[in-house]
Structure formats: structure tokens, C-alpha cells
Amino acid sequence: MNTMKNDLSRQPAIIMAVNFLILMVIYMLSRWFFFYMNLDSFPDVTFRQLLTMSLGGLRFDLSALLFLNLPCIVLQFLPLKCRHTVGYQRIVKVLFLILNSLGIVINMADVVYFPFGGRRATSVVFSEFSSESNLFTILLHSMTGYWPVWLFGIAMIAAQILLYVSPISDKRLQPSFPPDKVYYPLHTVILLMAATLVVGGIRGGYGLKMHPLRQDSASIYCKNPLESAIVLNTPFTLLSTFYMTGYDDPHFLPDESLDGIFSPIRNKEPKGGQMQRLNVIVFIMESFSREYIGFFNRDNAGGLSQSYTPFLDSLLTQSYSFEYAFANGTRSVDCMPATFAGIPRYIEPYCYYVYSTNTLQGLPAMLREEGYTTAFFHGAPNTTLGFKGFANAIGFEHYDGMDEYGNDQDFDGTWAIFDEPYLQYFARKSDEIAHHGKPFLLTVFTATSHDPFRIPDQYKSTFTRGEIPIHKTISYADYAIRRYFEQVRHKPWFNNTVFVFTADHCGPACRQDYHNEMGRFLIPIFFYTPGGQLPVGCDSTRLIQQTDITPTLLGMLNYQKPFFSFGKDVFSTSPSYLNYVFYDHNGQSMYYLDDLMITYHDNRLIGIYDYRHDFSLTHNLIGHRSRYPQLPFMQRQLEAIIQQYVTRMKSNALHQSSWR
């Protein structure tokens, strides 16, 4: 029995597991210490909520510890017999203690840093302090001014040193090895198995649909974005953003002049009157390019050109639509920040960048404060793309995904529930929510028009038209939307509802004239109001983008409070209204104002286009800039937008309490 016990105590996996368990306890204690020292920042967190966030934080603790200790894990599992010697294990021990002492110090530093930054530190902190000439003085002050923090940190470091479990080092207990032809293949297999487990632990799970853990994944366990700092740990936020450097300050304009040129604070002077308590349902249609919709692509005779959306073509004749409507990004994760928080993509997707735990003011949160029920529906697994976490962060009260749908028979085998059954489910849920008697904001994100473009077997002979694979799924999704409206059009709440349609981004382009920096961003955005709240027609003058959806809806509802958005209310009658669009792609920033589009790259003007008469953007007019007296104004506007974006991202100034 003692021999077996001694053999087990020499196993690297057991040694590593015990030491990791000790570290997990230390990280949990550090989390609670962080919470206690920053109680003023979390006045509404109950014990139950703290427990939920702590349990959720275990995933991030394990991920950070596995990543931080990769060198030690590799050393412990290499198929080498020298691993079992006292000297080798001493090297592993020293490296392990150094790495994890560093992790503890980093965690403690954020106890001090958090009240100033309002979020866990990311790799941006290195660039933020890189130019500090008195960095040593700052660190010395933090050590003396916050001595309880460092005392706790020293105690945690001492605990991990004292509790570290080493293999039995008695040289008389030499391990017995199997023959080399057994030992090396066996331990190579063990190494590969360990690598598989480590990768899963760092990612937070396995599977193509399981998106790797990121900072905003913590929002699943919180009621507001600020609380994600309790779930996270600083080694995780640093390591997960290490390759990201954050934004460079553009310094286009003096900071004090920015708000006078472009301000993202909207509705500073509300019109007054009662808020219109209309219901709102937002359809986000997967990969729905404007190119696929005949209504927007008429032939020379004025008729519809090739269309894959007969129902939407019909609905558009009863809606207020826009000839020029733009996505603010190229990926599904770009859509939600733009549509519901007024945050366009700039250089990197907001949800993946180092600032993703900034506090946002989302449309769902604003309407919840006004008594609305808010819910987000998406037929994919609940972990897909981190939608659930972001939906929670911006204030959606309920999230309905594939887990809540509860019938895997309708799963497409790869991505999500097929659109028709899921939208029938959404129709039932819409009616259930309406019966509660409160106004509501509901969003449904379709999925079938996503690669691999599968449709249910019973419709394969029905939807066959198309030049590229996505076309038949666009037709199927259009049919699924028609079936939704068949279910709800006679409901008592229907005429009191604003239906907003948009796409998350464009799909694959088939038409040559869409293969450019405008065509790749043209999507449908239109408002269908069966109760007649808006007139019917296609607006060929005003430009709209995804970031305009929230301000426009709040304007329709006569919302009476200021809010934050890089978009605009497209129905505004203000004399200061600007008819603009802004988006970024492949290092270029595009800015439209009325009839002109300009492009920036490396902070300089590289393109001018008369896009209304040059749809394919084949004629760069930069050599004729003197013809366009509005250019200096446009350049100033674009520079102010970029500088506001960068400045506010870096200072976490996207929410009401931070407005200047």
C-alpha cells in the first residue's frame, strides 16, 4: 500500500492537479478580497449574486492558470525519465512559484487600479504607463498607500509556497520504469492527452460552436458590465489581450474642441411630452446583403431584378426604407454593439478588443428603465459568439437560445435551429410576452443563411434558385419570416408594434458592382409600422447605418433622456442634423456626407467618391479635390469621430456617469 501511495505521489498529473487546486482557492480568496476592497463600486451586489459570479469565475481562473503555467505543464509531462529526479523537480517548483507569485501580484495591483479604470487591467496598461518617467514613484506610493492589499498579496504568495506539493524526494525511493519501448510511447500519449485537456481548459470548453472565453463572456454571470470585474481575474484579462495594444491616440484635434465638432451624446435637450410606449421587434437577418433583395435592385425598365426575397419585397412596399443603408462591420459580433449600443467597429470588433468590458448604455437597458420587457432570441447554442454575455451586458432581461428552444430535431446539424421552426417559436413567445401587458423590445437573430447554407429536407425541391449557395437559404429565410407574420398579424398587439429589419452584415457578393468598399456594406434597414406610425416609401436622400437604429427608435418613442451613440436619429428635424455614415474596414475609414464619400488610411485622405453616380467606386476624385468645398468639413467630422471613439474607449467614457 505504501509503495502504491509513493508511486502515485510521484505522478506529474496528480502533483499538478493538487497545486492547481491550491491556486484556485487562492484566486477565489483574491476575488473576494477584490470585491471587499471595492465595495463602493458594487453597492447592489447581494451574497447570492456574489456566489453566482464567483462560481462563474472558476472558468476564468482555470483558463488563466493553465495559460500562465504552460511552461511548468510542459516540463511535467515531457516523456523524459529525468522528470523523476529531485533536481528536475526543483527547477519546475521554482518556475511554478515565480510564475504564480507574479499572477498574485498582478491580481493585487488591480485591486488598487480598478477604482480609477472601472475595469480589470488589460495589456493596454503597458502602453498607458510606458511613457511614465516617475513610474517607480507611482509604484512606491501604491505600496505604501494601499498596504492592506500588499499584505494580503504577500500572505497569498506565502501560502502557495508553503502549500506547494512536491514529489517525494527521498532518493531511496527510485521509481521503476517500464522498458523504453513502452515508456516513451505511453508518456507521449499522456502528453497529448494533457495537451487536449489544457487547450479545453484555456478555451473554456470544446467544440466548434463553443467560442473561446473572452472578457465579455463574464457578462453572463452579471447584472451589469461593471460587475464582470468580479468574475474575471487580471492574469486572464492581461493574457487574453496580450497581442492587442489598444488604440493609439490620433491627436487630430484639441480635446476641448471635440464635442463642438462631433458629440456622441444624443438627446441633450429632449422635446418634451409623453413617451410613446410602442412595442419594438428587431429582426437581425443573417448575411442579408442588399444585393439579394429585388426591391433595392431594379432593372432599367423599373421592374425588380433577380430577387430571392418575395415576401420582403412585398413588405418593403408597406414600410419606410432607405436606398442607402449600411452595416458598421463585417462580422456578426459587430452588429450587436452597433445596433443596440451605437458602437461601430473600429479596427477590431468591439467584443474582441481590449475595451470590451467598458460600461455601455444599451437600448435594452434604457427601455427596461421605462418598464419594457426585453428579450433576445437566437436559435444557435447559447455559447455561440458570446451573444448571451453581450446581450446581458447591454440590458436584455431574457435570452432565448437553442437551450431554451428544447428540440434538437430542428437543428441544422452545424449551426442553429432552422429559421422556420425557430421563427414559429418566436411568434409564440412574442404573443406570450405581449400578454404580460407591458411594452416590449424583442430581437430575433436568424441563422439558416449562414455557411454551410443548409435548408430542411422538405424544402430542398422548393428553394432551388440561385447562382451561389447562400441564395436558396435567403429564399428559405424570407419564407420563414413570412410564416412568422402569418402567425402574428391578427394579434391585438400587432398594430402597436414597430418592426425593424436589418442584417448583421453582408453575405457573399455575386454581382460585380457590389465588389467594392460600399457594396460590401450595403444591407437592408427598414421600419414596418402596421399601425401607420410612419409613412410608406423608400428614402433615397437620407443615409442610415446600424448605429442609427437605437437613436431612431428612441426618437420614435419620444424618449426623454440623454443617451450615448455614434449614430443619429434619421427622422430628426433638427437644423444641425448631419446626413452621415461612418464605418471602418481593412485599415480604411469611410465617411459619407450627403452625396460624397471619403476614405482615410494612416490618418490621411486617400479617396473621394461621388458614390451616387459611381456605384462601383471606380473613379477616385482625389485629384479634383478643389471641386468639393465641403471636404475640410468632412475631414474634420471624420477625425472628430475617430478621436472621440478612441478617447472614450480608453477612458471608459461610454456611459452616462462618465459624460463630460
FENPE-V704176 format. One record per residue. N is the residue number from 1. PSI is psi in degrees with one decimal (999 if undefined). NEAR is the number of other C-alpha atoms within 10 Angstrom. Layout:
BEGIN
n->N psi->PSI near->NEAR
n->N psi->PSI near->NEAR
END
This chain:
BEGIN
n->1 psi->-45.6 near->6
n->2 psi->-37.1 near->7
n->3 psi->-43.5 near->10
n->4 psi->-43.2 near->8
n->5 psi->-42.5 near->9
n->6 psi->-39.9 near->15
n->7 psi->-42.7 near->16
n->8 psi->-38.9 near->15
n->9 psi->-13.9 near->16
n->10 psi->-1.7 near->18
n->11 psi->125.3 near->16
n->12 psi->-39.2 near->20
n->13 psi->-42.4 near->16
n->14 psi->-43.0 near->14
n->15 psi->-47.8 near->17
n->16 psi->-41.5 near->18
n->17 psi->-43.1 near->12
n->18 psi->-44.5 near->16
n->19 psi->-34.4 near->17
n->20 psi->-37.3 near->18
n->21 psi->-40.6 near->12
n->22 psi->-43.7 near->16
n->23 psi->-36.0 near->23
n->24 psi->-38.4 near->16
n->25 psi->-42.9 near->15
n->26 psi->-41.8 near->19
n->27 psi->-35.7 near->22
n->28 psi->-42.9 near->18
n->29 psi->-39.0 near->15
n->30 psi->-36.7 near->22
n->31 psi->-47.1 near->25
n->32 psi->-35.7 near->15
n->33 psi->-43.2 near->18
n->34 psi->-45.5 near->22
n->35 psi->-45.9 near->20
n->36 psi->-42.5 near->13
n->37 psi->-16.2 near->15
n->38 psi->33.0 near->16
n->39 psi->-34.7 near->12
n->40 psi->-25.9 near->10
n->41 psi->-15.2 near->15
n->42 psi->58.8 near->13
n->43 psi->-21.7 near->8
n->44 psi->2.2 near->10
n->45 psi->121.7 near->16
n->46 psi->169.5 near->10
n->47 psi->-40.9 near->9
n->48 psi->-42.3 near->9
n->49 psi->-39.0 near->15
n->50 psi->-40.6 near->19
n->51 psi->-43.9 near->14
n->52 psi->-44.9 near->14
n->53 psi->-35.5 near->25
n->54 psi->-43.3 near->20
n->55 psi->-40.5 near->14
n->56 psi->-33.3 near->20
n->57 psi->-18.6 near->23
n->58 psi->-37.3 near->18
n->59 psi->-41.3 near->19
n->60 psi->-34.5 near->27
n->61 psi->-47.4 near->27
n->62 psi->-42.9 near->22
n->63 psi->-47.3 near->24
n->64 psi->-43.1 near->24
n->65 psi->-40.0 near->21
n->66 psi->-42.4 near->20
n->67 psi->-46.8 near->20
n->68 psi->-34.2 near->20
n->69 psi->17.9 near->16
n->70 psi->-43.6 near->15
n->71 psi->-41.2 near->14
n->72 psi->-38.8 near->19
n->73 psi->-44.3 near->21
n->74 psi->-45.8 near->14
n->75 psi->-36.9 near->16
n->76 psi->-22.2 near->21
n->77 psi->1.6 near->21
n->78 psi->138.2 near->17
n->79 psi->66.4 near->18
n->80 psi->136.0 near->13
n->81 psi->-23.0 near->13
n->82 psi->-12.2 near->11
n->83 psi->-26.3 near->18
n->84 psi->6.9 near->18
n->85 psi->156.1 near->16
n->86 psi->-42.9 near->15
n->87 psi->-43.6 near->12
n->88 psi->-45.2 near->13
n->89 psi->-28.9 near->20
n->90 psi->-39.6 near->14
n->91 psi->-45.5 near->12
n->92 psi->-41.6 near->19
n->93 psi->-47.2 near->17
n->94 psi->-45.6 near->12
n->95 psi->-42.9 near->15
n->96 psi->-46.4 near->22
n->97 psi->-36.1 near->18
n->98 psi->-49.3 near->13
n->99 psi->-44.0 near->17
n->100 psi->-25.3 near->19
n->101 psi->-39.1 near->19
n->102 psi->-42.2 near->15
n->103 psi->-41.3 near->21
n->104 psi->-43.2 near->23
n->105 psi->-42.9 near->19
n->106 psi->-42.9 near->17
n->107 psi->-41.8 near->24
n->108 psi->-36.4 near->23
n->109 psi->-34.3 near->22
n->110 psi->-20.1 near->21
n->111 psi->-36.9 near->23
n->112 psi->-40.0 near->19
n->113 psi->-32.8 near->15
n->114 psi->-45.8 near->16
n->115 psi->-23.0 near->14
n->116 psi->-35.4 near->9
n->117 psi->-21.4 near->14
n->118 psi->14.9 near->19
n->119 psi->164.6 near->25
n->120 psi->147.6 near->28
n->121 psi->143.9 near->26
n->122 psi->-176.2 near->23
n->123 psi->-16.2 near->20
n->124 psi->-25.9 near->20
n->125 psi->-30.2 near->13
n->126 psi->-40.8 near->14
n->127 psi->-30.4 near->13
n->128 psi->-35.2 near->12
n->129 psi->3.0 near->11
n->130 psi->-26.5 near->10
n->131 psi->7.0 near->9
n->132 psi->115.2 near->11
n->133 psi->-21.4 near->9
n->134 psi->36.6 near->9
n->135 psi->-39.3 near->12
n->136 psi->-40.8 near->10
n->137 psi->-41.3 near->11
n->138 psi->-45.9 near->11
n->139 psi->-40.7 near->12
n->140 psi->-41.2 near->11
n->141 psi->-41.1 near->12
n->142 psi->-32.2 near->16
n->143 psi->-37.8 near->16
n->144 psi->-35.8 near->11
n->145 psi->-20.4 near->12
n->146 psi->48.8 near->14
n->147 psi->-31.7 near->12
n->148 psi->-32.9 near->12
n->149 psi->-47.8 near->24
n->150 psi->-30.9 near->19
n->151 psi->-43.3 near->13
n->152 psi->-41.8 near->17
n->153 psi->-42.8 near->22
n->154 psi->-39.7 near->15
n->155 psi->-39.7 near->13
n->156 psi->-39.3 near->21
n->157 psi->-43.7 near->22
n->158 psi->-39.7 near->14
n->159 psi->-43.4 near->14
n->160 psi->-31.4 near->21
n->161 psi->-46.1 near->17
n->162 psi->-32.6 near->9
n->163 psi->-2.9 near->13
n->164 psi->132.6 near->18
n->165 psi->120.0 near->17
n->166 psi->157.3 near->18
n->167 psi->155.7 near->19
n->168 psi->125.4 near->18
n->169 psi->9.1 near->15
n->170 psi->114.8 near->9
n->171 psi->-16.5 near->9
n->172 psi->-19.1 near->6
n->173 psi->69.8 near->12
n->174 psi->132.3 near->13
n->175 psi->149.2 near->14
n->176 psi->127.0 near->7
n->177 psi->145.0 near->9
n->178 psi->171.5 near->10
n->179 psi->153.3 near->8
n->180 psi->-38.1 near->10
n->181 psi->-14.2 near->8
n->182 psi->-44.0 near->10
n->183 psi->-52.7 near->14
n->184 psi->-46.7 near->16
n->185 psi->-40.4 near->12
n->186 psi->-47.2 near->13
n->187 psi->-21.4 near->16
n->188 psi->-42.5 near->15
n->189 psi->-42.2 near->12
n->190 psi->-40.2 near->16
n->191 psi->-44.4 near->18
n->192 psi->-39.2 near->13
n->193 psi->-42.3 near->12
n->194 psi->-40.5 near->16
n->195 psi->-40.1 near->16
n->196 psi->-43.9 near->12
n->197 psi->-39.7 near->15
n->198 psi->-44.1 near->19
n->199 psi->-43.7 near->15
n->200 psi->-39.8 near->16
n->201 psi->-39.7 near->22
n->202 psi->-41.9 near->23
n->203 psi->-25.7 near->21
n->204 psi->10.4 near->17
n->205 psi->-176.8 near->18
n->206 psi->169.3 near->15
n->207 psi->148.0 near->9
n->208 psi->-31.7 near->10
n->209 psi->-10.1 near->16
n->210 psi->105.6 near->16
n->211 psi->136.6 near->16
n->212 psi->148.0 near->19
n->213 psi->136.1 near->21
n->214 psi->175.5 near->24
n->215 psi->-45.7 near->27
n->216 psi->-7.1 near->26
n->217 psi->-24.0 near->28
n->218 psi->-20.5 near->27
n->219 psi->-20.9 near->27
n->220 psi->-32.8 near->22
n->221 psi->5.2 near->24
n->222 psi->165.1 near->23
n->223 psi->-21.8 near->19
n->224 psi->159.2 near->16
n->225 psi->-32.5 near->26
n->226 psi->-36.4 near->19
n->227 psi->-13.9 near->25
n->228 psi->-22.0 near->26
n->229 psi->-28.0 near->26
n->230 psi->-39.1 near->25
n->231 psi->-41.7 near->27
n->232 psi->169.3 near->28
n->233 psi->154.7 near->29
n->234 psi->-37.2 near->26
n->235 psi->-37.5 near->27
n->236 psi->-48.5 near->27
n->237 psi->-31.8 near->22
n->238 psi->-49.0 near->21
n->239 psi->-37.0 near->16
n->240 psi->-12.9 near->22
n->241 psi->15.8 near->20
n->242 psi->-35.9 near->15
n->243 psi->-10.0 near->11
n->244 psi->136.4 near->16
n->245 psi->-4.5 near->16
n->246 psi->180.0 near->23
n->247 psi->143.9 near->19
n->248 psi->139.0 near->11
n->249 psi->123.0 near->11
n->250 psi->-31.0 near->15
n->251 psi->40.7 near->12
n->252 psi->-43.2 near->14
n->253 psi->155.9 near->14
n->254 psi->136.2 near->9
n->255 psi->-37.4 near->13
n->256 psi->-15.7 near->7
n->257 psi->-6.1 near->10
n->258 psi->-52.1 near->18
n->259 psi->-27.1 near->14
n->260 psi->-21.2 near->9
n->261 psi->-49.5 near->14
n->262 psi->124.7 near->18
n->263 psi->131.2 near->14
n->264 psi->3.6 near->20
n->265 psi->114.5 near->18
n->266 psi->159.2 near->17
n->267 psi->38.5 near->19
n->268 psi->-30.7 near->11
n->269 psi->84.2 near->9
n->270 psi->152.4 near->13
n->271 psi->-19.4 near->12
n->272 psi->171.9 near->10
n->273 psi->179.8 near->9
n->274 psi->145.0 near->10
n->275 psi->135.8 near->14
n->276 psi->114.1 near->12
n->277 psi->61.1 near->19
n->278 psi->146.7 near->19
n->279 psi->153.5 near->21
n->280 psi->129.3 near->21
n->281 psi->122.4 near->21
n->282 psi->122.9 near->19
n->283 psi->117.2 near->20
n->284 psi->112.6 near->24
n->285 psi->119.9 near->26
n->286 psi->121.0 near->22
n->287 psi->31.4 near->26
n->288 psi->90.8 near->26
n->289 psi->150.2 near->26
n->290 psi->-30.4 near->28
n->291 psi->-30.8 near->26
n->292 psi->-10.7 near->28
n->293 psi->115.0 near->25
n->294 psi->-33.5 near->19
n->295 psi->-35.0 near->24
n->296 psi->-0.1 near->21
n->297 psi->74.2 near->17
n->298 psi->147.7 near->14
n->299 psi->-177.9 near->11
n->300 psi->-24.3 near->8
n->301 psi->-0.1 near->7
n->302 psi->-2.2 near->8
n->303 psi->170.1 near->11
n->304 psi->134.6 near->15
n->305 psi->-169.6 near->17
n->306 psi->123.7 near->15
n->307 psi->142.5 near->21
n->308 psi->12.1 near->24
n->309 psi->66.6 near->23
n->310 psi->-37.1 near->16
n->311 psi->-46.4 near->17
n->312 psi->-36.1 near->22
n->313 psi->-41.6 near->17
n->314 psi->-43.5 near->11
n->315 psi->-34.6 near->16
n->316 psi->-27.8 near->22
n->317 psi->-10.4 near->14
n->318 psi->14.3 near->19
n->319 psi->170.5 near->22
n->320 psi->113.3 near->19
n->321 psi->176.4 near->24
n->322 psi->131.5 near->23
n->323 psi->-35.7 near->21
n->324 psi->98.5 near->23
n->325 psi->135.6 near->23
n->326 psi->143.3 near->30
n->327 psi->154.0 near->32
n->328 psi->10.6 near->28
n->329 psi->-175.8 near->25
n->330 psi->4.3 near->20
n->331 psi->159.8 near->16
n->332 psi->-36.2 near->18
n->333 psi->-14.5 near->20
n->334 psi->-24.0 near->24
n->335 psi->-46.3 near->27
n->336 psi->-45.9 near->23
n->337 psi->-37.5 near->23
n->338 psi->-48.7 near->27
n->339 psi->-39.7 near->27
n->340 psi->-11.5 near->24
n->341 psi->0.7 near->28
n->342 psi->25.9 near->30
n->343 psi->105.7 near->27
n->344 psi->161.0 near->28
n->345 psi->137.3 near->23
n->346 psi->112.3 near->23
n->347 psi->-57.1 near->17
n->348 psi->156.9 near->19
n->349 psi->133.8 near->20
n->350 psi->-44.5 near->23
n->351 psi->-21.0 near->22
n->352 psi->-4.6 near->18
n->353 psi->172.2 near->21
n->354 psi->-15.3 near->29
n->355 psi->14.1 near->24
n->356 psi->-12.6 near->20
n->357 psi->10.6 near->28
n->358 psi->152.2 near->25
n->359 psi->124.3 near->24
n->360 psi->159.1 near->26
n->361 psi->99.1 near->21
n->362 psi->156.0 near->27
n->363 psi->-44.3 near->24
n->364 psi->-42.2 near->28
n->365 psi->-40.6 near->22
n->366 psi->-41.5 near->17
n->367 psi->-30.1 near->21
n->368 psi->-38.8 near->17
n->369 psi->-22.2 near->10
n->370 psi->10.8 near->13
n->371 psi->11.0 near->12
n->372 psi->148.1 near->22
n->373 psi->134.0 near->23
n->374 psi->135.8 near->23
n->375 psi->145.3 near->23
n->376 psi->132.6 near->22
n->377 psi->130.1 near->27
n->378 psi->126.1 near->27
n->379 psi->7.1 near->29
n->380 psi->166.7 near->27
n->381 psi->147.3 near->21
n->382 psi->-17.9 near->20
n->383 psi->-4.2 near->19
n->384 psi->122.8 near->20
n->385 psi->13.5 near->20
n->386 psi->18.6 near->23
n->387 psi->-39.6 near->25
n->388 psi->-43.3 near->24
n->389 psi->-43.3 near->24
n->390 psi->-38.5 near->23
n->391 psi->-40.7 near->23
n->392 psi->-39.0 near->27
n->393 psi->-31.6 near->31
n->394 psi->5.2 near->24
n->395 psi->7.1 near->24
n->396 psi->127.0 near->25
n->397 psi->-36.6 near->18
n->398 psi->145.7 near->15
n->399 psi->122.1 near->20
n->400 psi->111.7 near->19
n->401 psi->-157.5 near->24
n->402 psi->-32.3 near->22
n->403 psi->-43.6 near->14
n->404 psi->-28.4 near->13
n->405 psi->-45.4 near->19
n->406 psi->19.5 near->9
n->407 psi->93.6 near->12
n->408 psi->-8.9 near->12
n->409 psi->-23.1 near->9
n->410 psi->8.8 near->18
n->411 psi->138.9 near->19
n->412 psi->-0.1 near->19
n->413 psi->-12.4 near->12
n->414 psi->-48.8 near->15
n->415 psi->-52.9 near->20
n->416 psi->179.2 near->23
n->417 psi->137.8 near->26
n->418 psi->147.7 near->25
n->419 psi->-42.2 near->30
n->420 psi->-54.5 near->23
n->421 psi->-33.0 near->18
n->422 psi->-38.2 near->27
n->423 psi->-26.1 near->27
n->424 psi->-40.1 near->19
n->425 psi->-43.9 near->15
n->426 psi->-35.8 near->22
n->427 psi->-43.2 near->17
n->428 psi->-43.1 near->15
n->429 psi->-37.1 near->16
n->430 psi->-45.3 near->21
n->431 psi->-39.5 near->16
n->432 psi->-46.5 near->11
n->433 psi->-39.5 near->17
n->434 psi->-33.0 near->18
n->435 psi->-11.6 near->12
n->436 psi->-14.5 near->10
n->437 psi->-1.4 near->11
n->438 psi->151.6 near->13
n->439 psi->158.6 near->23
n->440 psi->152.4 near->24
n->441 psi->114.1 near->25
n->442 psi->142.7 near->24
n->443 psi->135.4 near->23
n->444 psi->133.1 near->20
n->445 psi->112.2 near->21
n->446 psi->169.5 near->28
n->447 psi->-23.5 near->24
n->448 psi->-28.5 near->29
n->449 psi->32.1 near->26
n->450 psi->144.9 near->19
n->451 psi->131.2 near->14
n->452 psi->20.3 near->14
n->453 psi->51.4 near->17
n->454 psi->146.2 near->20
n->455 psi->159.1 near->21
n->456 psi->148.3 near->15
n->457 psi->-38.3 near->8
n->458 psi->-11.0 near->8
n->459 psi->4.9 near->11
n->460 psi->-27.9 near->13
n->461 psi->-7.0 near->8
n->462 psi->-45.7 near->11
n->463 psi->93.1 near->17
n->464 psi->-17.1 near->14
n->465 psi->149.7 near->14
n->466 psi->146.2 near->17
n->467 psi->-24.9 near->9
n->468 psi->159.4 near->10
n->469 psi->-32.8 near->16
n->470 psi->-24.2 near->23
n->471 psi->-43.0 near->24
n->472 psi->-31.5 near->24
n->473 psi->-29.0 near->27
n->474 psi->-44.2 near->29
n->475 psi->-39.7 near->26
n->476 psi->-43.9 near->27
n->477 psi->-39.3 near->27
n->478 psi->-42.4 near->22
n->479 psi->-41.2 near->19
n->480 psi->-38.1 near->22
n->481 psi->-40.8 near->20
n->482 psi->-43.1 near->18
n->483 psi->-34.8 near->17
n->484 psi->-48.5 near->21
n->485 psi->-29.0 near->14
n->486 psi->-32.8 near->12
n->487 psi->-30.4 near->14
n->488 psi->-10.3 near->16
n->489 psi->-22.3 near->12
n->490 psi->7.1 near->10
n->491 psi->149.4 near->11
n->492 psi->-24.0 near->11
n->493 psi->-8.8 near->18
n->494 psi->-48.6 near->18
n->495 psi->-12.3 near->16
n->496 psi->22.4 near->17
n->497 psi->136.6 near->21
n->498 psi->120.8 near->24
n->499 psi->123.4 near->19
n->500 psi->130.3 near->21
n->501 psi->132.6 near->19
n->502 psi->173.2 near->28
n->503 psi->159.7 near->25
n->504 psi->-38.2 near->29
n->505 psi->178.0 near->28
n->506 psi->155.3 near->26
n->507 psi->-172.0 near->25
n->508 psi->135.6 near->17
n->509 psi->139.5 near->18
n->510 psi->-41.7 near->14
n->511 psi->134.9 near->10
n->512 psi->-33.8 near->9
n->513 psi->-6.5 near->16
n->514 psi->-0.7 near->20
n->515 psi->67.8 near->15
n->516 psi->177.9 near->14
n->517 psi->-5.4 near->16
n->518 psi->-50.0 near->18
n->519 psi->-31.9 near->21
n->520 psi->-8.0 near->23
n->521 psi->-1.0 near->25
n->522 psi->120.0 near->23
n->523 psi->167.8 near->32
n->524 psi->135.7 near->32
n->525 psi->117.5 near->25
n->526 psi->159.3 near->23
n->527 psi->121.6 near->24
n->528 psi->117.2 near->23
n->529 psi->91.7 near->21
n->530 psi->-20.3 near->16
n->531 psi->1.9 near->12
n->532 psi->19.1 near->14
n->533 psi->-26.0 near->15
n->534 psi->151.6 near->15
n->535 psi->171.6 near->13
n->536 psi->138.2 near->16
n->537 psi->167.8 near->14
n->538 psi->117.1 near->19
n->539 psi->114.9 near->14
n->540 psi->-0.9 near->12
n->541 psi->-52.8 near->12
n->542 psi->140.3 near->19
n->543 psi->146.3 near->21
n->544 psi->148.7 near->29
n->545 psi->168.7 near->29
n->546 psi->-36.1 near->32
n->547 psi->-13.2 near->29
n->548 psi->-12.8 near->26
n->549 psi->-48.1 near->29
n->550 psi->-50.3 near->24
n->551 psi->-36.4 near->28
n->552 psi->-43.5 near->18
n->553 psi->-43.7 near->20
n->554 psi->-33.4 near->20
n->555 psi->-41.5 near->21
n->556 psi->-34.1 near->19
n->557 psi->-4.3 near->18
n->558 psi->47.2 near->18
n->559 psi->137.1 near->23
n->560 psi->17.5 near->17
n->561 psi->154.5 near->14
n->562 psi->155.2 near->13
n->563 psi->171.6 near->24
n->564 psi->132.9 near->25
n->565 psi->141.9 near->28
n->566 psi->-1.2 near->22
n->567 psi->-170.9 near->27
n->568 psi->163.0 near->26
n->569 psi->109.5 near->24
n->570 psi->-14.6 near->20
n->571 psi->9.7 near->13
n->572 psi->141.9 near->14
n->573 psi->12.8 near->8
n->574 psi->139.8 near->8
n->575 psi->-19.1 near->6
n->576 psi->8.0 near->7
n->577 psi->134.2 near->12
n->578 psi->129.7 near->15
n->579 psi->76.6 near->16
n->580 psi->162.8 near->22
n->581 psi->141.9 near->27
n->582 psi->132.4 near->26
n->583 psi->167.0 near->22
n->584 psi->140.2 near->21
n->585 psi->128.7 near->18
n->586 psi->42.8 near->10
n->587 psi->1.6 near->13
n->588 psi->139.7 near->19
n->589 psi->127.6 near->22
n->590 psi->131.9 near->20
n->591 psi->124.7 near->22
n->592 psi->138.5 near->21
n->593 psi->114.2 near->19
n->594 psi->-109.9 near->15
n->595 psi->4.2 near->15
n->596 psi->146.1 near->18
n->597 psi->135.8 near->22
n->598 psi->153.7 near->24
n->599 psi->141.5 near->22
n->600 psi->144.0 near->19
n->601 psi->134.2 near->15
n->602 psi->41.7 near->10
n->603 psi->29.2 near->14
n->604 psi->153.9 near->12
n->605 psi->126.0 near->15
n->606 psi->-8.7 near->14
n->607 psi->144.0 near->18
n->608 psi->128.6 near->24
n->609 psi->137.6 near->21
n->610 psi->77.9 near->18
n->611 psi->-26.6 near->18
n->612 psi->-30.1 near->14
n->613 psi->-2.8 near->11
n->614 psi->67.9 near->12
n->615 psi->-34.4 near->15
n->616 psi->-2.3 near->17
n->617 psi->50.3 near->22
n->618 psi->-13.5 near->12
n->619 psi->98.2 near->14
n->620 psi->120.7 near->14
n->621 psi->18.9 near->17
n->622 psi->-25.1 near->15
n->623 psi->-6.7 near->9
n->624 psi->34.8 near->9
n->625 psi->-25.2 near->13
n->626 psi->-16.1 near->10
n->627 psi->-11.7 near->10
n->628 psi->88.6 near->12
n->629 psi->-17.4 near->9
n->630 psi->-6.7 near->12
n->631 psi->-48.6 near->18
n->632 psi->-40.6 near->11
n->633 psi->-44.4 near->12
n->634 psi->-42.7 near->18
n->635 psi->-41.1 near->17
n->636 psi->-41.3 near->15
n->637 psi->-47.8 near->18
n->638 psi->-44.3 near->25
n->639 psi->-38.4 near->24
n->640 psi->-39.7 near->25
n->641 psi->-48.7 near->21
n->642 psi->-44.5 near->20
n->643 psi->-40.0 near->22
n->644 psi->-44.1 near->22
n->645 psi->-52.1 near->19
n->646 psi->-47.3 near->18
n->647 psi->-45.0 near->19
n->648 psi->-33.5 near->18
n->649 psi->-45.9 near->19
n->650 psi->-28.5 near->20
n->651 psi->8.3 near->14
n->652 psi->50.4 near->20
n->653 psi->53.1 near->20
n->654 psi->10.2 near->25
n->655 psi->166.2 near->17
n->656 psi->-41.2 near->14
n->657 psi->-12.0 near->8
n->658 psi->-0.4 near->11
n->659 psi->142.4 near->13
n->660 psi->999 near->7
END
